Amino acid sequence: MPYFGKKYANVFKHCFDTLSKPDDQAFTFVVAINPDGRVLRVYRNIETNIFLCMNEWLTQERFPPPPVTPYFLHIEMRFKK
């Protein structure tokens, strides 16, 4: 989680700054990570334009090797208005 929080704070800022009408609806996603830290798959409950923007970065991510595999990273995103 610390790795994700540090890196993706800037990604979300980029997405909000570059989209003409950013959708600030809450969403949840789960990232399945393989033994070498690459993303196997991303599961999500809805697709917002913020999620789609962030997902472009996420699918190319290489996380630190996880303690167990596959590793499922669960993230809930809520944005303050």
Secondary structure as GFF3:
##gff-version 3
##sequence-region A 1 81
A	DSSP	alpha_helix	2	18	.	.	.	ID=ss1
A	DSSP	beta_strand	27	33	.	.	.	ID=ss2
A	DSSP	beta_strand	39	44	.	.	.	ID=ss3
A	DSSP	alpha_helix	49	58	.	.	.	ID=ss4
A	DSSP	beta_strand	71	77	.	.	.	ID=ss5
###
